[in-house]
């Protein structure tokens, strides 16, 4: 049995999800007023189905997609069996003559074997019978699941039409934020959740992304065995859909998993007394699942090969260069994902960085390979040109054996060679491209900055942004490699996994057990090197890596402007706003005071011009528009003052209203004054910017949502650049630890350090304490509304510092004046923060 000591420590929670006195609230609804949607028992599945139906564009589209998946499975199995047993390939390849009485031409049916011969060959093949039985059982399982899902989604369809007042025909034209806003609103009427009077955006995200947040956290803490050192290839990341499926099967929903249902961790995993026994149990379960994968490997491998063949053959024939294209790897999507980020939000963000990422990878063309590719393309093109010319002269040339095959192969060869020949107009600027990529993907190891021109950086980035051919190859090899990863790698981490779920699980009223990292609490999981210094009490074990907590908090606050963060998070956002305002004012006070055309010019530009100016221009955004200033300012890279200036152009009240209002008014139909007024009012309010389409026609609403969504995306991109620059300045000249260089957790978990003793085999970093921090007097009160499981409480010192809330604007903007007038009344809260006793913080 492997040694099960772990590096993870217990973490206590001290914040609450509900106002005092409502921790165990059950909302009473009279019998006569109860609706069909009152007290939905499994809100996780319910909200997931609501989200899936929206993303699949309605019930009809989802139904057709499910039906075609069933038909596709039958087609793949039946067509493969037919090709293997019912075709006479000697006739097809003209190796055997066919006696015809009417015509001398060989037709396709001539190559088909008679039905009795075909059936006899199938019955005599044991392997084919075995594959048909396995496929039949799997198909029946899918059919039963399909019928069950149709019944469930019909209920979701009724929820959309009757409760949310959205027809299926109009559903594709509604954004998810609009759907979510209506769900929050109908909670007051229907009481979907009886444990809370009001739902928040974070509650819905927690329900939909409960398990995905755990997976993001485990990747962030390097807990999952997905990085390996191969003797010849070096550091390799292997994370496929099959491996991900097995992880989720083991942790979340499979038989004997850690969760007893979708929202609750099993009670025995919440206690630390029997951790060794639970680790042994989990290790045995992983072993059996690994053995099952090994036994099913031949069947799964055959299915993977056949599915890949039928899926990609036509694409490769039509576009031979498609295998040379790149895609975001499954590991990259998990590494780059924010906590509480939905699938469509993640893919939208990564899609915006796709072109810059492709250009960056194309910068690293081997000169030697380029010379070889040019000459090979020349020779292949010459031969292809002759064959095409002969074919044009006389089409009988195609009847010559292997001529058509040669033309096809030569075309593929030329296409492949062209992928290794760089564009002659391309400029080598990897540092600039890497900053453009950072603006969209938001996460990047520290050692990449300043080293974008190195092949080591390129190789590490290729683990996030891999070739499509590599993605297909990994999926084909997954059935073979996955069992060994489970048996030999994951089992060794059994105790770490048990401790992780106990230490980093909190119970939230109205939500259930969630990953504590998903609370985005900078006090519990913030990193001092990411503007959380003085605001976080987390040890190095409890800190989220790469600024995940801080960036996730900013992303969620910008994406959901109605959401009210907890006190510590509000304090972090307020300090960031003040820092932005102070640095922007200091850097551009003279420029903005003398030039009144800046706001008008900026308001007429596209949202992405903010990022473009920030990345490509001089230190001051305003100087981009003023020739006098640009001639005197020196050109430099992205600096803190650049990010502050760009953020300040989005954050202040007047600029934000003018920017969004003028842009919407310039784009919307001038005849629809009502819609224009509604868009302007919405742009200046705290309402979600993407709900502006509710009072206008479909195309106007879509255009408004698209424009304001672009401003939200741009604002988050500049926040990411700004925070990375602050982090870079803070960690400059100091040793820093990063997940890319973090030692394997097995090596760092051989022993649990005693209190006051540092683990000697952990890598040093600027955030790693030189000695154990002394315990201070005063412990946070732990309410019954939110609890963190396991262990005894660490004492934390000092009374909690009050953080006043700031007036918030759409898409993450904040008012400069405390007395700024809001255009709508805030959602009433159940209690005032001033009435909360010390150390009790409300999470909404």
BAKOLDREN-498812 format. One record per residue (C-alpha): residue in three letters; x, y, z. Coordinates in steps of 0.05 Angstrom, whole numbers, plus 5000, padded with zeros to 4 digits. Each point is the difference from the previous one (the first is absolute). Example, Ala and Ser with C-alpha at 12.3 -4.5 7.8 and 13.67 -1.06 7.14 Angstrom:
2
ALA524649105156
SER502750694987
# end
This chain:
844
UNK500050005000
UNK502750694982
UNK502050505053
UNK494150465010
UNK502950625034
UNK497550644969
UNK502050724994
UNK492950285005
UNK497850315065
UNK493250145030
UNK496750674986
UNK494450295042
UNK494450444972
UNK497750635034
UNK495150304952
UNK492649884990
UNK495449954942
UNK494050315034
UNK498750575047
UNK500149845075
UNK493849635022
UNK498649704932
UNK505149455000
UNK494849455006
UNK494450384966
UNK494449614967
UNK495350444960
UNK492749845014
UNK495450044941
UNK492449915008
UNK497149394967
UNK495550394954
UNK505850424973
UNK504849434985
UNK501849944927
UNK502649434958
UNK507150245011
UNK499650075075
UNK505649645037
UNK503849654945
UNK503749445035
UNK506149934955
UNK501750714980
UNK506849804973
UNK497149574944
UNK494350504990
UNK504650594988
UNK504849584958
UNK494249804955
UNK497550714996
UNK507050224978
UNK500849424951
UNK493350134967
UNK502050734991
UNK506849824971
UNK496849494952
UNK495250534974
UNK493549705024
UNK496449345007
UNK499349834926
UNK507450094985
UNK501949595061
UNK495149454982
UNK502749944929
UNK507149995026
UNK498549435048
UNK496449604946
UNK505750074951
UNK505049785054
UNK496149355007
UNK499649914924
UNK507450164995
UNK501949455048
UNK495849494962
UNK503050234934
UNK507249955023
UNK499249295026
UNK495749754943
UNK504250314945
UNK506449735030
UNK497249305005
UNK497550054929
UNK506750224973
UNK503649445037
UNK495449434981
UNK495650174941
UNK504750294947
UNK503949604948
UNK506350424995
UNK502949584943
UNK494450244955
UNK500550705027
UNK507550034984
UNK499149654933
UNK504049395022
UNK494349544979
UNK495750034938
UNK492450025002
UNK495849654948
UNK494850474973
UNK494749824948
UNK497450704986
UNK505850485013
UNK507549955006
UNK500550545053
UNK501149825073
UNK494950345045
UNK500450115075
UNK494749485018
UNK504349484966
UNK505050075057
UNK494649855053
UNK499649295025
UNK493249655002
UNK496050075064
UNK500749285020
UNK507550014991
UNK500650655038
UNK495949765059
UNK503949345002
UNK506650385004
UNK497350445056
UNK497549395040
UNK506649664992
UNK504150585027
UNK500250005077
UNK503250695004
UNK494650314958
UNK494649675043
UNK503450275063
UNK500450704971
UNK492749984979
UNK497849785070
UNK504050545035
UNK497650524951
UNK492849775008
UNK500250055075
UNK503250694996
UNK494850234949
UNK494249765044
UNK503150385058
UNK500450634956
UNK492849894977
UNK497349955071
UNK504150615019
UNK497350374939
UNK492749865019
UNK501350225072
UNK503550644977
UNK494350174952
UNK495049955057
UNK504450445044
UNK501450514946
UNK492750044984
UNK499050245071
UNK505650514990
UNK496550234936
UNK493750115041
UNK504250395051
UNK502550464945
UNK493250124970
UNK495750065063
UNK504750265054
UNK505350394961
UNK495150224945
UNK504949814945
UNK497749624938
UNK504449484968
UNK500150394935
UNK502950625034
UNK504749635047
UNK506150034953
UNK499450765002
UNK500450055076
UNK506850025034
UNK501349575061
UNK500450625043
UNK492850164981
UNK497849305017
UNK503850025066
UNK497050685018
UNK493049724991
UNK501649385043
UNK502450465056
UNK493650404993
UNK495149425001
UNK503249725064
UNK496050525038
UNK493549744969
UNK501049264993
UNK505149855055
UNK504149524958
UNK504849945058
UNK496549995068
UNK506450115040
UNK500950714977
UNK495350574986
UNK504250254942
UNK504749664952
UNK506450334977
UNK503949924936
UNK505549645039
UNK494949495026
UNK498149824929
UNK507249954977
UNK501749575060
UNK494449524983
UNK502049944926
UNK507549985011
UNK500649635067
UNK504349434974
UNK503650414948
UNK502450495053
UNK503049415038
UNK503649774937
UNK502750704987
UNK502550055071
UNK503449324997
UNK503650194936
UNK501950675030
UNK503049655061
UNK503549474956
UNK496249445034
UNK497849614938
UNK505449574967
UNK499950324931
UNK507450224993
UNK505349474987
UNK507449994983
UNK501249534941
UNK507449824987
UNK500250214927
UNK494350524997
UNK501450355066
UNK494250325038
UNK493449774970
UNK492850175018
UNK495049444989
UNK492850185015
UNK494749704955
UNK492449955001
UNK500649275021
UNK504650175058
UNK495550585020
UNK493949544998
UNK503449515047
UNK502050565049
UNK492850245004
UNK497549285006
UNK504649885059
UNK499050665036
UNK492950234987
UNK494649564972
UNK502349284992
UNK498349435047
UNK503850095065
UNK501950724983
UNK501550535052
UNK493350354991
UNK493549685024
UNK496050444951
UNK501250594955
UNK500450515056
UNK502749645062
UNK506749685018
UNK499349355038
UNK500450125076
UNK505949545010
UNK504350424953
UNK498650625042
UNK503649725060
UNK507549935007
UNK500249435049
UNK499349444949
UNK504050314943
UNK504849414994
UNK494449504995
UNK496450424948
UNK506550074961
UNK500849244998
UNK492849944978
UNK500850514945
UNK506549684977
UNK496649324993
UNK494350314962
UNK504950354952
UNK503549344990
UNK493549644981
UNK498050564952
UNK506949974969
UNK499449254990
UNK493150094969
UNK503050514952
UNK505449514982
UNK495149454985
UNK495650454958
UNK506050304965
UNK499349604935
UNK492750184991
UNK501050735017
UNK506250044955
UNK496249714941
UNK494450495010
UNK504950595006
UNK503549804935
UNK493549904962
UNK496950655025
UNK506350394984
UNK500349694930
UNK492850174983
UNK500550695032
UNK506550264972
UNK501249644934
UNK495450454960
UNK502850635034
UNK507149794985
UNK498449864927
UNK496550674993
UNK505150395041
UNK506549625006
UNK503050565041
UNK494849925055
UNK504549525038
UNK505250555002
UNK495050485031
UNK500050095075
UNK494849965055
UNK499750135074
UNK501849375037
UNK495449715053
UNK505450155052
UNK500550714973
UNK492650115008
UNK500349765072
UNK506450395017
UNK497450644969
UNK493049955028
UNK497850485054
UNK496249765060
UNK492550074985
UNK500950084925
UNK494849674956
UNK501849614938
UNK497750534950
UNK503750545037
UNK506449615000
UNK499649814926
UNK498350724981
UNK506250245036
UNK504649484971
UNK497250104930
UNK501950735003
UNK507249805015
UNK500349474945
UNK502850424944
UNK505450325043
UNK501949325027
UNK500549714930
UNK504450584978
UNK504449915061
UNK501149264986
UNK501350144927
UNK505750475019
UNK504249395018
UNK501249724931
UNK506449614993
UNK504350324945
UNK502849314981
UNK493049704996
UNK497650604959
UNK505549884948
UNK498349264996
UNK492550144995
UNK500950504944
UNK504049514958
UNK495449415014
UNK494050434981
UNK503550204935
UNK501449284979
UNK493149755020
UNK496750604965
UNK503849874936
UNK497749284997
UNK492850195018
UNK499950544946
UNK501949494947
UNK494749495023
UNK494750545001
UNK502050244930
UNK499749294973
UNK493249905032
UNK497350634968
UNK502749774932
UNK496949315006
UNK495849765058
UNK501849284986
UNK506450145037
UNK496049925065
UNK498549284980
UNK507449845007
UNK501449635065
UNK502050455059
UNK499750664961
UNK494150265041
UNK503449765063
UNK506450364981
UNK496350654986
UNK496749965069
UNK506449845037
UNK503950554964
UNK494650505018
UNK500449805073
UNK507650044998
UNK499950704972
UNK494950235052
UNK504149715057
UNK506350334974
UNK496650684995
UNK498449965074
UNK507550015015
UNK501350604955
UNK499050665038
UNK496550604970
UNK505250454969
UNK496350615028
UNK500049745071
UNK503750425052
UNK503449635057
UNK497050325063
UNK498949445051
UNK499950445062
UNK494550434972
UNK495949404977
UNK500849685069
UNK497150635032
UNK494149984952
UNK498949275018
UNK500450175074
UNK494650534991
UNK495149444981
UNK502349375036
UNK501650385066
UNK504949495027
UNK507449924984
UNK506049745038
UNK504650555026
UNK506149744964
UNK496750084932
UNK500250765003
UNK506550244970
UNK501449304971
UNK494749974946
UNK505449914947
UNK502749365031
UNK498249314976
UNK498949785073
UNK494350495006
UNK497249794933
UNK500249265021
UNK496450155066
UNK494750414964
UNK499049434951
UNK497649585059
UNK494150495004
UNK499450124925
UNK501449344965
UNK499649744929
UNK493449704980
UNK503849384978
UNK503149945070
UNK493050075031
UNK497449434956
UNK506049575015
UNK499350105075
UNK492749814997
UNK501749374961
UNK505349805050
UNK495750185060
UNK496749315008
UNK507049695006
UNK503450525045
UNK494150185046
UNK499949345039
UNK507450065017
UNK499250725023
UNK494449795046
UNK503549395028
UNK507150275008
UNK499250765007
UNK493250195028
UNK500049465054
UNK506250315032
UNK496250655010
UNK494149685036
UNK501350335067
UNK501450674969
UNK493349964963
UNK496449815065
UNK503250585037
UNK498650484942
UNK492649875000
UNK499650055076
UNK504350635007
UNK497250384940
UNK492649855005
UNK495150495031
UNK492649935012
UNK495950594975
UNK492750105018
UNK495649904939
UNK505749714959
UNK503149415038
UNK507249785002
UNK504450404952
UNK507450094987
UNK502550555046
UNK504350294943
UNK493550134962
UNK498050505054
UNK505550454971
UNK501650255070
UNK506750374999
UNK500549935076
UNK499749244998
UNK503549864934
UNK503250644976
UNK507350054981
UNK504250575030
UNK503750084933
UNK493450164965
UNK497750635037
UNK497549585059
UNK505650185047
UNK497150215066
UNK493149744981
UNK501349264999
UNK501149525058
UNK501549404954
UNK506349605008
UNK503849774939
UNK495949365001
UNK493550384999
UNK501950524947
UNK497349914930
UNK505750014950
UNK501150494943
UNK495250525029
UNK494149544987
UNK495950285058
UNK501150734983
UNK498949934925
UNK494049555009
UNK497050515048
UNK500950574950
UNK497349584943
UNK493749805038
UNK498850715025
UNK500650284929
UNK495849464969
UNK494650055054
UNK499450745020
UNK493949875044
UNK503949535045
UNK502050285068
UNK506849725021
UNK501749835072
UNK503250525044
UNK507249794988
UNK498949954925
UNK496750684999
UNK506050285037
UNK504749694949
UNK496150294942
UNK499650685033
UNK507550025011
UNK501249804928
UNK495450564977
UNK503650505043
UNK506749784976
UNK497750054928
UNK497350695011
UNK506250255036
UNK504949744948
UNK495850214941
UNK499150705029
UNK507450075014
UNK502049774931
UNK495050394958
UNK497650585041
UNK503050524954
UNK498149664936
UNK492749895017
UNK499250695029
UNK502350354937
UNK496749574947
UNK492449945001
UNK499749594936
UNK502649375034
UNK493449765025
UNK496450124934
UNK505449664960
UNK500249405047
UNK492449935002
UNK499749934925
UNK505249464997
UNK498949265004
UNK500749665068
UNK506249624979
UNK503650654985
UNK501150075075
UNK504049365000
UNK503450164934
UNK502150695024
UNK502349715066
UNK504249464966
UNK502850384942
UNK500550725022
UNK504150445045
UNK498950015075
UNK494150474997
UNK493649814964
UNK498250724990
UNK506750134966
UNK497949524945
UNK495050524977
UNK504250615011
UNK505850114953
UNK503450515046
UNK500249525058
UNK502049404959
UNK506050374972
UNK502750135070
UNK498349355034
UNK504749414992
UNK497449334975
UNK500049445051
UNK496649355015
UNK493749895038
UNK500750335068
UNK495950095061
UNK498250714981
UNK497549754932
UNK495349515033
UNK497850515051
UNK498450504945
UNK496149494960
UNK496149765061
UNK498550715022
UNK497150144931
UNK494949455014
UNK499050095074
UNK497850715016
UNK492750165001
UNK499850544947
UNK504749674952
UNK496749325008
UNK493150284986
UNK502450434943
UNK504149444970
UNK494649485001
UNK494250464987
UNK503150344940
UNK502249354969
UNK493149695007
UNK496750634974
UNK504650014940
UNK498549284981
UNK492649915016
UNK494550214954
UNK498650745009
UNK492649894986
UNK499149575061
UNK500550545053
UNK497049565054
UNK505249464991
UNK505550534998
UNK497750315064
UNK499649325033
UNK507049834978
UNK502750665026
UNK496549925067
UNK502549295005
UNK507150214983
UNK500150475059
UNK496849535049
UNK502449415039
UNK495849524959
UNK503349484958
UNK502250314935
UNK497749404961
UNK492750085020
UNK499050624958
UNK496549614945
UNK493749865040
UNK496450624976
UNK502150024927
UNK499949564938
UNK504349384996
UNK505650284957
UNK500550655040
UNK500349615065
UNK505349544972
UNK504150594975
UNK499550355067
UNK501949385038
UNK505849874953
UNK502850715006
UNK499550035075
UNK502749305007
UNK506150214961
UNK501150575049
UNK499649505058
UNK504949544966
UNK504750584986
UNK499750245071
UNK501749315027
UNK505849944951
UNK503050665024
UNK498949795072
UNK504049364985
UNK505750404969
UNK499950505057
UNK500249475054
UNK505649614965
UNK504150644995
UNK499050135074
UNK502049295015
UNK506150054956
UNK502350635035
UNK498949705068
UNK503649354985
UNK505650314959
UNK506849805027
UNK497049495048
UNK499549254995
UNK493049804981
UNK496649324999
UNK495549804942
UNK496049404981
UNK504349884939
UNK506149905045
UNK496549725060
UNK502849355026
UNK495849394993
UNK495149985058
UNK502249295017
UNK507050265016
UNK497450595040
UNK495249585041
UNK504449485031
UNK499150295068
UNK495250475035
UNK503750565035
UNK498750125072
UNK497550675024
UNK505450514995
UNK504349574954
UNK500650124926
UNK499949434950
UNK507249954976
UNK498649694933
UNK495250544975
UNK502750514950
UNK501350695029
UNK496250614977
UNK499050725019
UNK493449805033
UNK502749415039
UNK500950215073
UNK506849965031
UNK496949765065
UNK493249795023
UNK495650605011
UNK498450085073
UNK492849905019
UNK496450625022
UNK494350095046
UNK493050004976
UNK496849484958
UNK494750114947
UNK493049795017
UNK497749414959
UNK492750024983
UNK495649424983
UNK498450274931
UNK506949854973
UNK505049505028
UNK506749744978
UNK501149275017
UNK505849685036
UNK504950145054
UNK500550535054
UNK499550744987
UNK506250414987
UNK499850645039
UNK500150644960
UNK501450675030
UNK496950675001
UNK493050254992
UNK497649994929
UNK501050654964
UNK493750314974
UNK499950114925
UNK494850494975
UNK496449804938
UNK500850434939
UNK494650184951
UNK500849524942
UNK498850104927
UNK498449534943
UNK505549514981
UNK504350135060
UNK500450765000
UNK499950385066
UNK497850715016
UNK505350515016
UNK495550365048
UNK496949675060
UNK493850424989
UNK499049784928
UNK492749924982
UNK498049304981
UNK494749904947
UNK496549445036
UNK498949785071
UNK504549445023
UNK497149335016
UNK497950055073
UNK504349595047
UNK497549625060
UNK504650375047
UNK504850585002
UNK507549875001
UNK500750515056
UNK495949545044
UNK504649414989
UNK504449815059
UNK507649984989
UNK502849414959
UNK493449834968
UNK500050154926
UNK494149914953
UNK500849634934
UNK494450144951
# end
